[in-house]
Amino acid sequence: MVFSQPKTIKVPYLQTNINPTAVSAFLILLAAGSLFTMLSLNQINYIVHGDLYNYGLQFSRIWATHYWVFSALVFALCWINITLSIVVTLHIYKRSRNPASDSEHAPQIEKIHSLDDSTSQMKDQERKKLDECCKTQDTPIPQEDQRQSIL
């Protein structure tokens, strides 16, 4: 059996590669942890509403309201976590299976790179103007850190 290097996805706008297998594995573990949390909270719910009444637990709206709010909040956050993990995992899987979708972002990436180039060209022009100004006025040319504060 020959092990191959896992595919990587080029992320637009970020100049980094992401290993979809590692990200998907992390998201699946996160979803499994949320599912485990929900099952554990459900067991605690059975203990509170079943067994503890046999040991003398008295119902009160004061503690019940807090219990219901926090358990509903935990369930809601777990469901959000599971849903987002599934959606992102499916999106990563789709992107790794269809590398042509990366080319649809090529014009936007090219536009960003051209803006970066024009910005650096403008900074170079400003530096040249500053150097010329300093030479004509017989003042010392500022160091690089001083130039940044001037620009």
C-alpha positions, -999 to 999 in steps of 0.1 A, spaced: 0 0 0 14 34 -10 5 64 10 1 96 -10 2 132 2 -32 145 11 -47 171 -13 -47 207 -2 -72 234 -11 -60 269 -20 -81 293 -1 -89 325 -19 -78 357 -2 -57 339 24 -25 327 6 -25 294 26 -33 258 19 -58 238 40 -57 201 44 -94 192 40 -89 158 57 -76 173 89 -102 200 90 -130 176 83 -117 152 110 -116 181 135 -151 192 126 -165 156 129 -148 153 163 -164 186 174 -198 174 162 -194 141 180 -184 160 212 -215 181 209 -236 150 205 -220 134 235 -228 166 255 -264 165 245 -267 128 255 -251 136 288 -274 165 295 -303 143 286 -291 118 312 -288 146 338 -324 156 329 -337 121 336 -319 121 370 -333 155 380 -368 148 368 -369 112 379 -346 100 406 -342 132 426 -379 135 434 -377 101 451 -350 116 474 -371 146 484 -364 172 457 -391 198 459 -402 215 427 -396 253 426 -400 277 397 -368 294 409 -344 266 403 -365 250 375 -365 282 353 -327 284 355 -323 247 348 -346 249 318 -330 280 303 -294 266 307 -303 232 294 -322 247 264 -292 270 257 -267 240 258 -290 220 235 -293 250 210 -256 256 210 -249 219 204 -273 218 175 -257 249 160 -223 233 164 -234 201 148 -251 218 119 -222 241 111 -198 212 113 -218 192 88 -222 221 64 -186 231 65 -174 195 61 -197 190 31 -184 223 16 -148 213 21 -156 179 6 -173 195 -24 -143 219 -29 -118 191 -27 -137 170 -53 -141 199 -77 -109 219 -80 -124 239 -109 -144 259 -84 -111 276 -74 -108 291 -108 -140 310 -104 -122 332 -78 -92 338 -100 -104 372 -113 -111 384 -78 -77 372 -66 -60 388 -95 -77 421 -88 -65 420 -52 -30 413 -63 -31 442 -87 -43 465 -59 -15 453 -37 10 461 -65 -4 495 -72 -3 503 -34 34 494 -32 41 514 -63 24 544 -48 45 540 -16 77 538 -37 68 570 -55 61 588 -22 95 576 -9 112 590 -40 95 623 -36 105 625 0 141 617 -9 141 644 -36 126 669 -13 152 662 14 181 665 -11 169 699 -25 164 713 10 198 700 23 182 680 51 192 645 61 172 617 45 150 601 72 156 565 81 131 539 72 112 540 105 110 578 103 97 575 68 68 554 79 57 580 104 59 607 77 39 587 51 
